[in-house]
Amino acid sequence: MEKDQMHFETKVMHIGHEPDPCTGSIATPIYQTSTFVFPNVDEGAARFRGEREGYIYTRLGNPTVAALERCVSALEGAEKGLAFASGMAAISALFLAILKSGDHVIADRCIYGSTYTFLAATLTRFGVEVDFVDCSDIDQVAASLKPNTRVIYFETPANPMMKMVDMEAVARLAKPRGIITVVDNTFMSPYFQRPLKWGIDVVIHSATKYLGGHGDVLGGLIVGPAELVDLVRTTAQKDVGGIMSPFDAWLILRGIKTLAVRMERHEKNAMQVAEFLEKHPAVQRVYYPGLPSHPQYAIGKKQMTGFGGMMSFELKGGFEAGRTLMNSVKLCHLAVSLGETSTLIEHPASMTHSVLTPEERQAAGISEGLVRLSVGLEHPDDIIADLQQGLAKLL
Ligand SMILES: Cc1ncc(COP(=O)(O)O)c(C=O)c1O
């Protein structure tokens, strides 16, 4: 069967997981090596000149890492992929490779904290202009365009309110102007959302989350057009060196084999948890893309094939209620990160966003009683029972 004709559930197990041609090993071998021996000097020279395929040194490419890159680019429907030591290594390398002093970036205001600081504090030191806007308001994006705009960057759904951006609308604005659109697809994974289908140029993943899926590894990927991915490989990745280790690539490849079944269950559990929370008297509001009450439910339905396992909810009792709930849960783990087998809960006002003043948090739309939940793969009744006993303390 041609690989591009396979269903998603088949691709996760057969692309990048081909039996080893040397030994027949069904598991992808871990090529735990720093360098590769050339058979002779002419072959080594030809590889260095890029005239012949073949490995040179693991910072420049490694067969286990390449298997993961093939797998994720196929799942996203991209030409090529490139793996990194973490999501942030992928994001920073992409920007370093494609931007120069004098370029302008439009980024959504609501993006992962380190992506925000990399853009706002680091890139601006090198003469890159950055405007933060609400990309879900296409008029704001249009009004921010400049002749030197080179990149539009956003997450959808975005942390922590699960705000969604119409990818097709942004791509329609960017394409004729030659602007590169980049979407961080960490929250949905390619199982529920494939941004390239909507005209987006490049997809980013923190593979630490749903792709790895088991909370035991960090990793990042970019996938997109071959020319652009090769540019990142031969510049920012080669010279800055934030590459993924072969063992980490193997762990993530192993995790991806069950991506489809895990995502289905994350979503099924999340839907039940969201419906429970929406009816609870201590809860003011639930933000889950799968609830018709979500302000952008229609956009989510258009561009996603499911709603994932991430949600947030506001407690009526504010900051203290958030603290009480965090200290009361017994099954849900009090931890940041997301997309792993266990349910993780966190309180942005006292944890991830505690460096901001209450006023700054309010401006970012993060209320004092907001709680973020990454719904895991436990039995949904057990997750709900744990939340129920914790929420009972707030009544
Ligand atoms: C949406 C999103 N993008 C990127 C990152 C950064 O990924 P990493 O921690 O693998 O560097 C995170 C981390 O939480 C994230 O949530």
Ligand as a Chemical Component Dictionary entry (heavy atoms), coordinates in Angstrom:
data_LIG
# 
_chem_comp.id                   LIG 
_chem_comp.type                 NON-POLYMER 
_chem_comp.pdbx_formal_charge   0 
_chem_comp.three_letter_code    LIG 
# 
loop_
_chem_comp_atom.comp_id 
_chem_comp_atom.atom_id 
_chem_comp_atom.alt_atom_id 
_chem_comp_atom.type_symbol 
_chem_comp_atom.charge 
_chem_comp_atom.model_Cartn_x 
_chem_comp_atom.model_Cartn_y 
_chem_comp_atom.model_Cartn_z 
_chem_comp_atom.pdbx_ordinal 
LIG C1 C1 C 0 1.972  25.142 23.204 1  
LIG C2 C2 C 0 3.400  24.929 23.587 2  
LIG N1 N1 N 0 4.369  25.174 22.704 3  
LIG C3 C3 C 0 5.666  25.003 23.010 4  
LIG C4 C4 C 0 6.064  24.576 24.257 5  
LIG C5 C5 C 0 7.531  24.400 24.571 6  
LIG O1 O1 O 0 7.854  23.064 24.501 7  
LIG P1 P1 P 0 9.077  22.390 25.304 8  
LIG O2 O2 O 0 8.746  22.451 26.752 9  
LIG O3 O3 O 0 9.128  21.001 24.735 10 
LIG O4 O4 O 0 10.286 23.188 24.965 11 
LIG C6 C6 C 0 5.084  24.284 25.221 12 
LIG C7 C7 C 0 5.479  23.815 26.563 13 
LIG O5 O5 O 0 4.669  23.686 27.465 14 
LIG C8 C8 C 0 3.715  24.481 24.885 15 
LIG O6 O6 O 0 2.734  24.232 25.775 16 
# 
loop_
_chem_comp_bond.comp_id 
_chem_comp_bond.atom_id_1 
_chem_comp_bond.atom_id_2 
_chem_comp_bond.value_order 
_chem_comp_bond.pdbx_ordinal 
LIG C1 C2 SING 1  
LIG C2 N1 SING 2  
LIG C2 C8 DOUB 3  
LIG N1 C3 DOUB 4  
LIG C3 C4 SING 5  
LIG C4 C5 SING 6  
LIG C4 C6 DOUB 7  
LIG C5 O1 SING 8  
LIG O1 P1 SING 9  
LIG P1 O2 DOUB 10 
LIG P1 O3 SING 11 
LIG P1 O4 SING 12 
LIG C6 C7 SING 13 
LIG C6 C8 SING 14 
LIG C7 O5 DOUB 15 
LIG C8 O6 SING 16 
# 
